[in-house]
Amino acid sequence: MKRRTFLRTGAAVAAGSTLAAPTVLEASGNSFRASSRARNAGLKHSVCRWCYSGLTLEQLSAGAQAIGMHSVELLNVEEFPVVKEYGLVCAMANGPTSIPDGFNRTEFHERFIAGFKELIPKVAEAGFPNIICFSGNRRGMDDETGLENCVQGVQQVVGDAERHGVTICMELLNSKVDHPDYMCDHTEWGVELVKRVGSERFKLLYDIYHMQIMEGDVIRTIRENHEYIGHYHTGGNPGRNEIDETQELNYAAIMRAIRETGYTGYVGQEFIPSRTPLVSLREAVALCDV
């Protein structure tokens, strides 16, 4: 299942899933021993809900808790109580924008502004830190017009974010492979947007997988632009599967570079597991727990 499809349908559970939580944990290696749990006090570990559509949210939350993770993210408001039951947070809540339809189109502003004004207080009330937004697709629009439109839209809701202590994060996505025509597809464009908005409550969601496809030079980019980044996502390239030695990115080195910037926020695992899901997740967290 692709992310766009999952977000559009609002699916929380794959239709054919019949596993019970204990069965899932047993299939994932039976015991998550303390020695395999995330233990670093620096980066906080999160996982993106949509990548595990074969598990219920309860199953994923139980697995994340057992691994020692901190968050299951990209959730809707009605799903917040589930992760709280497992002592987890939602590090990045879903917002009202979509990947193709975002702030670069003024005709959507009224709906999006109303949506953010409704959702931001709910995210804050839950005690969660971030809410996601998207630029939208170009559809022939030039980058400067897109920037101006995004600034106009974001500035009408960033005051709400400031008052409630929630950060709005616009995600950087690749337009080469996964999201053709997406506007916020280069770090430089995203950084310029953050500068123009001019608020500590508006940042970028730097997706390592997506920016490897568009730009490469990941560590240097992070070091030079970390002050504009509020959240990170992972994924193996090519393929968006596990982040291990089967793909080209050195995630241990990238995580060390992120820590060296002073970042103490969340890193969301957003790879699609090609093997036993919770085993792959545990291995990814161990790799990033530098």
WOGINOR-V764775 format. One record per backbone hydrogen bond with DSSP energy under -0.5 kcal/mol. CO is the residue of the C=O (numbers start at 1). NH is the residue of the N-H. Records with the same first field share a line. If there is no record, write none. Layout:
BEGIN
CO->NH + NH
END
This chain:
BEGIN
2->6
3->7
4->8
5->9
6->10 + 11
14->17
20->24
21->25
22->26
23->27
24->28
25->30
26->29 + 30
29->31
31->33
33->36
34->37
44->267
45->70 + 71
46->269
47->49 + 73
48->51
49->52
50->53
52->55
53->14
56->60
57->61
58->62
59->63
60->64
61->65
62->66
63->67
64->68 + 69
67->38
70->89
71->47
73->49
75->94
76->79 + 80
77->80
79->82 + 83
80->84
81->85
82->86
83->86 + 88
84->87
89->72 + 91
92->74 + 75
93->132
99->136
100->102 + 137
101->98
102->105
104->106
105->108
106->109 + 110
108->112
109->113
110->114
111->115
112->116
113->117
114->118
115->119
116->120
118->122
119->123
120->124
121->125
122->126
123->127 + 128
124->127
129->167
130->93
131->169
133->171
134->103
135->104
136->183
138->141
142->146
143->147
144->148
145->149
146->150
147->151
148->152
149->153
150->154
151->155
153->156
154->157 + 158
157->161
158->162
159->163
160->164
161->165 + 166
166->168
167->131 + 169
168->203
169->133
170->205
171->173
174->179
179->182
181->138
183->185
184->173
186->190
187->191
188->192
189->193
190->194
191->195
192->196
193->197
194->198
199->202
201->168
203->170
204->206 + 230 + 231
205->172 + 207
206->208 + 233
207->211
208->212
209->213
210->214
211->215 + 216
217->221
218->222
219->223
220->224
221->225
222->226
225->228
226->229
228->204
231->206
232->268
233->208
236->240
237->248
240->272
241->236
244->247
249->251
250->254
251->255
252->256
253->257
254->258
255->259
256->260
257->261
258->261 + 263
259->262
265->44
266->232
267->46 + 269
268->234 + 270
269->48
271->273
276->279 + 280
277->281
278->282
279->283
280->284
281->285
282->286
283->287
284->288
285->289
288->290
END
